[in-house]
Amino acid sequence: MFDFFISAAQAQDGAAAGQANPITSILFLVVFFGIMWLLIIRPQQKRLKEHQALIAALSKGDEVVTNGGVVGKITKLDDNFVTVEVADGVTLNVQRSAIANVLPKGTIKSLK
């Protein structure tokens, strides 16, 4: 009588085929996080460690560039702040973390 309808067994197989395996979804998330860690998080951590080493190695007389682009020579060091001489008799107090780079000796003289 109901031969023209889809049999119950075929309908169940079709519905089961449309569902995703939860293990595949979890595996996708793990792989996605791994790629993000390799491309974004790991290089950022490496740069942070290099900058912390640079900040710890600062010494009096180093020629530095601040994050704002100011070039000067370190005249005084403190735990949190550095005094940078940017011109004869002109000094700035900046945070240690604001030091972007240490320049080679004699760079300031070559800029004048």
C-alpha positions, 0 to 999 in steps of 0.5 A: 500500500505504501510502496511509493514512499521511501522506506524507513531504512533509507531515510535513516541512512540519509539523515545519518550521513548528513551529521558530522563526526564530533571527533573531526570537529575537535581535531579541526579546532586543535589543528587550527589552534596549533597553526595560530600558535605557530604563526602568531603567538610563538613569534610574539613571545620570541620578540618579547623575550628579545626585548626584555633581554635588551632592556636588562642589558642597558648600560650608561653610555648606550645610544638608544632609540625610543618608541617615539623615535627619539635618539639619545645617549643614556646618562642615568639608569633606574629600575623603571626609568632611564635618563636619555640625553637628546642634546647638550644639556637636554635630558628626558626621563623615559620608561625602560620599556620605551627603549626600542633599540640600542644603536651602535656607538658613534651613531649620534655623532654621525647624525649631526 
